[in-house]
């Protein structure tokens, strides 16, 4: 049992799982720690880890009890996810309870394609056109593309479920989502938001996600505003400027970029130019996430959701193509960690800690706690500070450290 001083708020947030979603025991010995630095009444970070069993074929209702005992009828996947809530914890809680359900369902819908290295065009295994396999090959559709599509569809379905749940309960808010799925020798990392996953190896760091902010997704957001200008309700311009505009800029010719531009041009500013900012429509710091269906820009009727995408970017790490070592580890964390510590610093701590604690059977759990505590800092009066007296993270901090070496080769 871990002991924490009374002024710390520490929450292990692993949610109960449904049948065919069991806690990982053998392969993944990892620990999640969430610390809310007293910034809000409720902890807004949530997490889930479980085993997902995917039926290899459709079954009759009377056969389902028998199949539960017959593991050969299932594909087994392993799942971890972090959800960083904003505007309250409700969206993150809903996502942590439902996203793995959605992933399981979407994978089962295309399980015929997942079982085949070269997915058939018709998942019912019939050929309408003799050249169907050729068309699939020309499109370079691989097994992993089907898994990626299932993850993308699962995020979208989970987002719709969150919208219905929040409307029914008259609640608001949203969350970012970072999910990792190990299936058939490949690790799929799906990210919608600003959480991050990196694979730390002895001599390298492999980034397995990218953060999505209004700045990194400038062109997607501007293009949406170009094709659907009514979404901005004359409250914003789609142009990007080097800085936030001020009243004295009106009438001046300033640099700007439109959605189709990599370079810059000039435009004379007129009244009514309210630009996109570092926050999405001046409201959210992220440009992808789940929830926020009812969120509007303050004092306007402009909805944020059309510009906030729920579709994740999915990156794939193929285990057979890499020589996985004993100390190779996947680090997944919410932005509370990465705002304080860059990839290189995290990797250095991971390598040195694992090397110095090689005989400790709980070293990955202790490493997760070490990372959280370093980013959290120490409390000094009403402030949290790091060792160098700089400000520590005031955000919730959640960390998974997942060992990759002792994986189940049969999965």
Buried (B, 14 or more C-beta within 10 A) or exposed (E): EEEEEEEBBBBEBBBEBEEBBEEBEEBBBBBBBBBBBEEEEEBBBBBBBBBBBBBBEEEEEEEEEEBEEEEEBBBBBBBBBBBBBBBBBBBBBBBBBBBBBBBBBBBBBBBBBBBEEEBBBEBEEEEEEEEBBEEBEEEEBBBBBBBBBBBBBBBBBBBBBBBEBBEEEEBBBBBBBBBBBBBBEBBBBBBBBBBBBBBBBEEEBBEBBBBBBBBBBBBBBBBBBEEEEEBBEEBBBBBBBEEEBEEEBEEEEBBBBBBEBEEEEEBEBEEEBBBBBEBBBBBBBBBBBBBBBBBBBEEBEBBBBBBBBBBBBBBBBEBEEEEBEEBBBBBBBBBBBBBBBEBEEBBBBBBEBBEEBEEEEEBBBBBBBBBBBBBBBEBEEEEBBBEEEEEBBBBBBBBBBBBBEEBEEEB
